[in-house]
Amino acid sequence: MSNIKLLICYHKKAPLFKDSILTPIHVGRANAEKRLDHNSENYKWLKENMIGDDTGDNISALNDSYNEMTALYWAWKNYDKLGNPDYIGLMHYRRHFVLNEGKKIVYNIQNFDSNTYFDIIGYSEEKMQKIVNGCDFVTHMGHVQNVYRHFIENQRKTDIDLANEIVLEKYPEYKAIMEEYYSGDDSNFCNMNIFSKKLFFEYCEWIFDILGEFEKRVDINEKRFFISERLTGLFIFKIMKDEQLKYKILPISFIDEPMEVPVVLPINKGNMLSCAMAITSIMENAKNYHVFEFILFVDKTVTDESKKKYFLLTEKYDKCSVKFIEHNMPENFLPLYVAHYLPKINKCIYIAGDIIALFDIGEFYRICSTDDYFAVGIPNGTYLPEEINKNIGGEFMVLNCKRMRKHDIAKKAGAIWEKNIEGIDAFNQLCAGEIGYIPWYLFTSERLEVFNENLFRSDKTREKIQEEVLWRPFLIYDNSSPIENNQGVYSIFWWNILNKLPLYFQHLSVNLSILTNLYVRQQKEINSMKENKKESVEFSNNLETLNNNDQQEIEDWRSYGLWGKLKFYYKYNGLKNTIIFLNQKIFGKRG
């Protein structure tokens, strides 16, 4: 029987996993000794239930940068203290190997139950012995569209480029395997592996040699070494090519924890409906698991009666609340001051445009990383994650409030405000080099060319385009409001949420069945045009541009029946304006 030790990293009190194999370890204990109250329940629990990474030869004090790698370093340098195991591995307090080979990649666990959890992941000491028996290593592989691009879409491009430069300096034999790995779709995540002793020492000597050099070349004060995951993935990718080594690939579990999700929305007299729409879409799609706090920044145009509507709106739903903060500054400067107004919040979602949530945004909030930045948002122009100095729009972003407070952004904003610089320009200027983009797979934006589908030119139907939107959390109407462009390809989602809004917001309602039937008829005509090889179909929105042959038809249009008038509008005014003519038939005033 093999001697196996699997380190489980903890930094706070959580369900404890501990037996002869599972070995909890407090990562960053050297920092916790200074930062935590020694009389606190959290500190006492960590001290009583596990070893720390701060004894012997260690880098525990560097945990803010090295993350879970401080546990691996400690194990490498203090191997005998673990009983000199035959196999050693690493897991996290919320992530564990699932001992079911060939099954799905990740098991998301909500409403954790300690009585059933091991049954779900198939864990027992005996089964773990069988898993490692005869293996040189056990690993987990996640799937992305491109390993290199996935990193630069979520973290800093300069980090991965520097790390790769160091690898080639120190280990030039990795060049070919590196090119294959980074252009591929599979990588190890979370630094979760189980190695034989020999392979573990080989891995540690390699990766800490690279990370040590990386540390020398960057400012580690605010740097988390996410790059370690890609380096681990590179090492795993290489040894998987070695036919002399035997390995197994296992899925992992993730224990989801309910979170408080702060959502900031600026409100004025003119955008009350879009704010109510955003809140309604978020709560309609919530799974009643995470808790949402809506923080509404209001100016003097918002009355107490209007505020009451939002209280009533949120009372409809469980696990949400609303509070108001009054301000007197230009609204587009608010993102620079949110961190100052919310001293106890470290991260928040900021919504200032026509935004619809398409599913529970609790998961979005968890995975949308701001660790490297002041904020991440939607690009002002084309989505180019490789850009170093990124510029974002002001309609939707995730703010790293803790980091913005540390750098006193609100104080610096005052000087720029006085220079009459546009708010979002001021934000991009003050936060230059500290701004990231929200990865493309987490939102759909009408503005961005990559998502700007044209029904007349696309080989996709309206239904297909809408289908592809549904797996992204947010839909951003940043060209025009769906009220103005009510036949836009994404407008049906907006109308669907609008119909769920309470009567007291005094808005338009729509018969979705009639609207859907209209879309179907339009799609048939579009398909017919494409079949006739009219690949570029354009409609004028200006009747004055029509030629003389059309004048008689224009004069006679009032004598047409409803269907004839619809065809007339469709022919000369285009899809965008057709429904305006139908408002009195399809839309009715509510309230």
C-alpha positions in Angstrom: 0.0 0.0 0.0 1.4 3.4 -1.0 1.9 6.3 1.4 -0.2 9.1 -0.1 -0.5 12.7 1.1 -2.9 15.1 -0.6 -2.5 18.7 0.7 -5.7 20.6 0.9 -5.2 24.4 0.9 -7.2 26.6 3.4 -7.1 30.3 4.2 -10.3 30.5 6.2 -12.7 28.3 8.1 -14.6 25.9 5.8 -15.7 22.2 5.8 -12.7 20.2 7.0 -11.4 17.3 5.0 -8.9 15.2 6.9 -7.8 11.6 7.1 -4.6 9.6 6.7 -4.4 10.9 3.1 -6.2 14.2 3.1 -3.9 16.7 4.8 -5.2 20.3 5.3 -2.6 23.0 5.2 -3.0 26.7 6.1 -1.5 28.7 3.2 -0.1 32.1 3.9 0.0 31.5 7.7 3.0 33.8 8.1 0.8 36.7 6.9 -2.2 35.5 8.9 -0.2 35.6 12.1 0.2 39.4 11.5 -3.2 40.1 10.0 -5.7 38.0 11.9 -7.0 38.5 15.4 -5.5 35.6 17.4 -8.7 35.4 19.4 -10.9 35.2 16.3 -12.8 31.9 15.6 -11.2 31.8 12.1 -7.7 32.0 13.4 -8.2 29.5 16.2 -9.9 27.0 13.8 -7.0 27.2 11.3 -4.4 26.8 14.0 -6.1 23.8 15.7 -7.0 21.8 12.6 -4.0 21.9 10.3 -0.3 22.4 9.6 0.9 25.7 8.3 3.2 26.5 5.4 5.4 28.8 7.6 7.8 26.3 9.2 11.3 25.3 8.0 12.3 26.5 4.6 9.2 28.3 3.3 7.8 31.2 1.3 4.6 31.6 3.3 5.0 35.4 3.5 4.8 35.5 -0.3 1.4 33.8 -0.4 -0.3 37.0 -1.7 1.6 36.4 -4.9 2.3 32.7 -5.0 -1.1 31.6 -3.9 -1.4 27.8 -3.3 2.2 27.4 -4.6 3.4 28.2 -1.1 2.0 24.9 0.1 3.8 23.0 -2.7 7.1 24.8 -1.9 6.7 23.9 1.8 6.1 20.3 0.9 9.1 20.2 -1.4 11.5 21.7 1.2 10.0 19.9 4.2 9.1 16.5 2.6 10.1 14.5 5.6 7.6 16.3 7.8 4.9 14.7 5.7 6.3 11.2 6.3 8.3 11.0 3.1 5.2 9.9 1.0 5.4 7.8 -2.2 2.8 10.2 -3.8 2.0 13.8 -3.0 -0.7 16.0 -4.5 -2.6 19.2 -4.0 -6.2 20.2 -3.8 -8.2 23.2 -2.5 -10.8 23.5 0.3 -13.5 23.9 -2.4 -11.9 21.9 -5.2 -11.2 18.2 -5.1 -10.5 15.3 -7.4 -13.5 13.3 -8.4 -12.5 9.6 -8.5 -14.6 8.9 -11.6 -12.4 8.5 -14.7 -13.8 9.5 -18.0 -16.7 11.5 -16.5 -17.5 15.2 -16.9 -14.7 17.8 -16.3 -16.2 19.7 -13.4 -18.8 18.8 -10.8 -20.4 22.0 -9.4 -21.8 21.4 -5.9 -24.3 23.8 -4.4 -25.9 23.3 -1.0 -23.0 21.3 0.3 -23.8 18.3 2.5 -20.9 16.7 4.3 -22.9 13.5 4.7 -23.2 12.9 0.9 -20.2 14.8 -0.5 -17.7 11.9 -0.5 -20.3 9.7 -2.2 -20.8 12.3 -5.0 -17.0 12.6 -5.7 -16.5 8.9 -5.1 -13.7 9.4 -2.5 -12.4 6.9 -0.1 -8.9 6.1 1.0 -9.2 2.6 -0.6 -10.3 4.1 -3.9 -7.5 6.7 -3.9 -5.0 3.8 -3.4 -6.4 2.1 -6.5 -6.3 5.4 -8.5 -2.6 6.0 -8.0 -1.6 2.4 -8.1 0.9 1.9 -11.0 0.7 5.6 -12.0 3.4 8.2 -12.2 1.0 11.0 -11.9 -2.7 11.9 -11.8 -3.9 15.1 -13.3 -6.9 17.2 -14.3 -7.3 18.8 -17.7 -9.7 21.6 -18.5 -10.8 22.6 -22.0 -10.6 26.1 -23.4 -10.6 27.4 -27.0 -6.9 28.4 -26.9 -4.6 28.1 -23.9 -2.6 31.3 -24.7 -5.6 33.4 -25.7 -7.6 32.2 -22.7 -4.9 33.6 -20.4 -4.6 37.0 -22.0 -8.4 37.3 -22.0 -8.5 36.9 -18.3 -5.0 38.2 -17.1 -2.1 40.3 -18.2 -0.5 39.4 -21.6 2.8 40.8 -20.3 2.8 38.1 -17.5 2.5 35.1 -19.9 5.0 36.6 -22.4 7.6 37.2 -19.6 7.1 33.7 -18.1 7.5 32.1 -21.6 10.6 34.2 -22.2 12.1 32.9 -18.9 11.2 29.3 -19.8 13.1 29.5 -23.1 16.1 31.2 -21.4 16.4 28.4 -18.9 14.9 25.5 -20.7 15.3 26.0 -24.5 14.3 22.3 -25.1 10.7 23.4 -24.2 10.4 25.5 -27.4 8.5 23.0 -29.6 6.3 21.6 -26.8 5.5 25.2 -25.7 4.3 26.2 -29.1 2.1 23.1 -29.3 0.7 23.6 -25.8 -0.2 27.2 -26.1 -1.9 26.7 -29.5 -4.0 23.9 -28.1 -7.2 23.7 -26.2 -6.4 21.6 -23.0 -4.5 22.7 -19.9 -4.2 21.9 -16.2 -6.0 24.4 -13.9 -5.9 25.1 -10.2 -2.4 23.4 -10.0 -4.1 20.2 -9.0 -2.0 17.1 -9.5 -0.8 14.0 -7.8 2.8 13.1 -8.5 5.1 10.3 -7.5 7.9 11.6 -5.3 10.5 11.6 -8.1 8.2 13.5 -10.5 7.2 15.9 -7.7 10.8 17.0 -7.1 11.4 17.3 -10.8 8.3 19.5 -11.1 9.2 21.7 -8.1 12.8 22.3 -9.2 11.5 23.4 -12.6 8.6 25.6 -11.7 10.1 27.4 -8.7 13.2 28.1 -10.7 11.0 29.9 -13.3 8.7 31.6 -10.7 11.8 32.8 -8.7 13.1 34.5 -11.8 9.7 35.9 -12.7 9.5 37.3 -9.2 12.8 39.2 -9.7 11.5 40.9 -12.9 8.0 42.1 -11.7 6.6 44.2 -8.9 5.0 41.6 -6.7 3.3 44.1 -4.4 0.0 43.7 -6.3 0.9 40.7 -8.4 -0.8 37.3 -8.1 1.1 34.6 -10.0 -1.8 33.2 -12.0 0.8 32.3 -14.5 1.8 29.3 -12.3 -1.3 27.5 -13.6 -0.1 27.8 -17.3 3.4 26.8 -16.3 2.1 23.7 -14.5 -0.1 23.0 -17.6 3.1 23.2 -19.7 4.9 20.8 -17.5 2.0 18.3 -17.5 1.6 18.6 -21.3 5.3 17.7 -21.7 5.3 14.7 -19.4 2.1 13.4 -21.0 4.2 13.0 -24.1 6.6 10.7 -22.3 5.6 7.1 -23.2 7.5 5.8 -20.2 5.2 7.5 -17.8 1.7 6.3 -16.8 -1.0 8.7 -15.8 -4.7 9.1 -15.3 -7.0 12.1 -15.9 -9.7 12.9 -13.3 -12.5 15.5 -13.2 -12.7 17.9 -10.3 -15.4 19.2 -8.0 -16.2 22.7 -7.0 -18.1 23.5 -3.9 -20.0 26.7 -4.6 -20.6 29.1 -1.7 -23.4 31.6 -1.6 -22.0 35.1 -2.1 -23.1 38.6 -1.6 -23.1 40.3 -5.0 -23.1 44.1 -4.9 -24.6 45.7 -8.0 -24.3 49.5 -8.4 -26.6 51.4 -10.7 -26.8 55.2 -11.2 -30.3 56.4 -11.5 -31.8 59.6 -12.8 -35.3 60.6 -14.1 -34.4 59.5 -17.6 -33.1 56.0 -17.0 -35.5 54.6 -14.3 -36.9 52.1 -16.7 -33.6 50.6 -17.8 -32.5 50.4 -14.2 -35.7 48.5 -13.3 -35.1 46.3 -16.3 -31.6 45.3 -15.2 -32.7 44.5 -11.7 -35.7 42.5 -12.9 -33.6 40.5 -15.4 -31.0 39.7 -12.7 -33.6 38.5 -10.2 -35.7 36.7 -12.7 -32.7 34.6 -13.7 -31.3 34.2 -10.2 -31.3 30.7 -8.7 -32.2 31.9 -5.2 -28.7 31.0 -4.0 -26.6 34.1 -4.0 -27.7 37.3 -2.3 -27.9 40.5 -4.4 -27.5 44.0 -3.0 -28.6 46.7 -5.4 -26.9 50.0 -4.6 -28.7 52.8 -6.4 -26.8 56.1 -6.8 -29.6 58.8 -7.2 -29.4 62.4 -8.2 -31.9 65.1 -7.3 -34.3 64.3 -10.1 -35.3 61.0 -8.4 -38.2 61.5 -6.0 -39.1 59.6 -2.9 -42.1 58.2 -4.8 -39.7 56.8 -7.4 -37.5 55.3 -4.8 -40.5 53.5 -3.3 -41.0 51.7 -6.7 -37.6 50.1 -6.4 -38.3 49.0 -2.8 -41.5 47.4 -4.0 -39.7 45.8 -7.0 -37.0 44.1 -4.9 -39.6 43.0 -2.3 -40.9 40.6 -5.0 -37.8 38.5 -4.7 -36.0 36.6 -2.1 -32.3 37.2 -1.3 -32.0 40.7 -2.5 -32.1 44.2 -1.1 -31.8 47.8 -2.2 -30.3 50.9 -0.8 -29.9 54.5 -2.1 -26.9 56.8 -2.0 -27.4 60.4 -3.0 -24.8 62.2 -5.1 -24.5 65.5 -7.0 -21.7 64.8 -9.5 -21.8 64.1 -13.2 -23.1 60.6 -13.6 -20.3 59.4 -15.9 -17.8 60.2 -13.2 -19.4 57.8 -10.7 -17.2 54.8 -11.4 -14.2 56.7 -10.1 -16.0 57.4 -6.8 -17.9 54.1 -6.1 -15.0 52.6 -4.1 -14.9 55.8 -1.9 -18.7 55.6 -1.3 -18.6 51.9 -0.5 -15.6 51.4 1.9 -16.6 47.9 3.0 -17.0 46.5 -0.5 -14.0 45.1 -2.4 -15.6 44.3 -5.7 -18.9 45.2 -7.4 -20.7 45.1 -10.7 -21.5 48.6 -12.2 -24.4 48.9 -14.7 -25.2 52.2 -16.4 -26.7 51.1 -19.7 -29.4 49.0 -21.2 -28.3 45.7 -19.8 -30.2 42.4 -19.5 -29.0 39.4 -17.5 -29.7 36.1 -19.2 -28.9 33.7 -16.3 -27.7 33.8 -12.7 -24.9 36.4 -12.5 -23.6 35.0 -9.2 -21.3 32.7 -11.2 -20.3 35.6 -13.5 -19.3 37.7 -10.4 -17.2 34.8 -9.1 -15.2 34.0 -12.2 -14.9 37.6 -13.6 -11.4 38.3 -12.3 -10.4 41.9 -11.4 -7.3 40.9 -9.3 -4.8 42.4 -11.8 -6.8 45.6 -12.5 -8.8 48.5 -11.1 -11.6 47.5 -13.4 -12.6 45.2 -16.3 -15.3 46.3 -18.8 -16.5 46.3 -22.3 -14.1 47.7 -24.9 -14.8 51.0 -26.5 -13.7 49.6 -29.9 -12.9 46.2 -31.2 -12.3 43.4 -28.7 -8.5 43.0 -28.7 -7.4 41.3 -25.5 -3.8 41.5 -26.6 -3.9 45.3 -26.2 -1.8 46.5 -23.3 -3.5 49.9 -22.7 -7.2 49.0 -22.9 -10.1 51.5 -23.1 -13.6 50.6 -21.9 -17.0 52.1 -22.1 -19.0 53.2 -19.1 -22.1 51.2 -19.5 -21.0 48.0 -17.8 -17.9 47.1 -15.7 -16.7 45.2 -12.7 -14.8 47.4 -10.2 -11.9 46.3 -8.0 -12.9 48.7 -5.2 -10.3 47.6 -2.8 -7.5 48.3 -5.2 -9.0 51.6 -6.3 -9.1 52.8 -2.7 -5.5 51.7 -2.1 -4.4 54.0 -5.0 -6.8 56.8 -3.9 -8.5 57.0 -7.3 -11.3 59.2 -6.0 -8.9 61.9 -4.8 -7.1 61.9 -8.1 -10.4 62.1 -10.0 -11.1 65.5 -8.5 -8.3 67.1 -10.4 -9.4 65.7 -13.7 -13.1 66.6 -13.1 -12.1 70.2 -12.9 -10.5 69.9 -16.4 -13.9 69.1 -17.9 -12.7 65.8 -19.3 -15.5 63.4 -20.2 -16.2 60.9 -17.3 -15.3 57.6 -19.0 -12.3 59.3 -20.7 -11.2 60.4 -17.2 -11.6 56.8 -16.0 -9.5 55.4 -18.8 -6.9 58.1 -18.3 -6.6 57.7 -14.5 -6.6 53.9 -14.7 -4.4 53.5 -17.8 -2.6 50.2 -17.8 -4.8 48.9 -15.0 -7.9 48.1 -17.1 -8.9 44.8 -18.5 -11.6 43.5 -20.7 -14.4 41.2 -19.6 -13.8 38.0 -21.7 -16.0 37.9 -24.8 -17.7 34.7 -23.7 -19.2 36.5 -20.7 -21.2 39.1 -22.6 -22.9 40.0 -25.9 -22.5 43.6 -27.0 -24.4 45.0 -30.0 -21.6 47.6 -30.4 -18.8 45.1 -31.0 -18.3 44.0 -34.6 -17.8 40.4 -33.7 -21.4 40.3 -32.3 -23.0 42.8 -34.7 -24.9 40.2 -36.7 -26.7 41.5 -39.8 -29.7 39.4 -40.7 -29.5 40.3 -44.4 -25.9 39.3 -44.7 -25.5 36.5 -42.2 -25.9 32.9 -43.0 -27.6 32.5 -39.6 -31.3 32.9 -38.9 -32.5 35.3 -36.2 -33.3 32.2 -34.1 -29.8 30.9 -34.4 -28.2 34.2 -33.5 -30.5 34.5 -30.4 -29.7 30.9 -29.5 -25.9 31.7 -29.4 -26.5 34.6 -27.0 -28.2 32.5 -24.3 -25.0 30.9 -23.0 -23.5 34.3 -22.1 -24.5 36.0 -18.8 -25.1 39.5 -20.1 -26.7 41.2 -23.2 -25.7 44.8 -23.7 -27.8 47.1 -25.9 -25.2 49.7 -26.5 -26.2 50.9 -30.0 -29.7 52.0 -29.1 -32.5 51.2 -26.7 -34.7 48.3 -27.8 -37.6 50.8 -27.6 -35.9 52.7 -30.4 -34.7 49.6 -32.3 -37.5 47.2 -31.3 -36.9 44.8 -34.1 -33.2 44.4 -33.4 -32.1 40.8 -33.4 -31.6 40.8 -29.6 -34.7 42.9 -28.8 -37.0 39.9 -27.9 -35.0 39.3 -24.7 -35.6 42.9 -23.7 -39.4 42.7 -24.4 -39.6 39.5 -22.5 -38.2 41.1 -19.3 -40.3 44.2 -19.9 -43.4 42.1 -19.7 -42.4 41.0 -16.2 -42.0 44.5 -14.9 -44.6 45.7 -12.4 -47.4 48.0 -13.6 -46.3 51.0 -11.5 -43.3 51.6 -13.8 -45.8 52.8 -16.5 -44.2 51.2 -19.5 -45.2 49.7 -22.8 -46.1 46.1 -23.0 -45.9 43.8 -26.0 -47.8 40.8 -27.2 -44.8 38.5 -27.6 -46.7 36.0 -29.7 -47.6 38.6 -32.3 -44.1 40.0 -32.3 -42.6 36.5 -32.7 -44.9 35.8 -35.6 -43.8 39.0 -37.3 -40.2 37.9 -36.9 -41.0 34.6 -38.5 -42.6 36.2 -41.5 -39.6 38.6 -41.8 -37.2 35.8 -41.7 -39.0 34.0 -44.5 -38.7 37.1 -46.7 -35.0 37.5 -45.8 -34.4 33.9 -46.7 -36.2 34.4 -50.0 -34.0 37.4 -50.8 -30.9 35.4 -50.1 -32.1 32.6 -52.3 -32.4 35.1 -55.1 -28.7 35.9 -54.5 -29.4 39.4 -53.3 -26.5 39.1 -50.9 -26.4 42.7 -49.9 -29.9 43.9 -49.1 -30.3 47.4 -47.8 -33.4 49.5 -47.0 -33.6 53.2 -46.9 -34.9 54.9 -43.8 -35.4 58.1 -45.8 -38.4 58.2 -48.1 -36.9 61.2 -50.0 -34.3 58.9 -51.5 -36.8 56.8 -53.4 -36.8 57.0 -57.2 -39.6 58.3 -59.3 -41.1 54.9 -60.1 -42.0 54.6 -56.4 -43.9 57.8 -56.1 -47.3 56.5 -57.1 -47.0 53.6 -54.6 -46.2 56.2 -51.9 -49.2 58.2 -52.8 -51.5 55.1 -52.7 -50.2 53.5 -49.5 -52.9 54.9 -47.3 -55.5 52.8 -49.2 -53.7 49.5 -48.4 -54.9 47.1 -45.8 -52.9 46.4 -42.7 -50.7 43.7 -44.4 -50.2 46.0 -47.4 -49.1 48.8 -45.2 -46.8 46.5 -43.3 -45.1 45.4 -46.6 -44.8 49.0 -47.6 -43.0 50.0 -44.4 -40.9 46.9 -44.6 -39.9 47.7 -48.2 -39.0 51.4 -47.8 -38.3 51.9 -44.1 -36.6 48.6 -43.1 -37.0 46.3 -40.2 -35.9 48.8 -37.6 -38.9 51.1 -38.2 -41.6 48.7 -39.3 -42.8 48.0 -35.8 -43.1 51.7 -35.0 -46.0 51.7 -37.5 -47.5 48.7 -35.6 -47.3 50.2 -32.1 -51.0 50.9 -31.9 -51.8 47.4 -32.9 -49.2 45.4 -31.1 -48.3 47.7 -28.2 -50.6 49.0 -25.5 -49.9 51.5 -22.8 -49.8 50.1 -19.3 -50.1 51.9 -16.1 
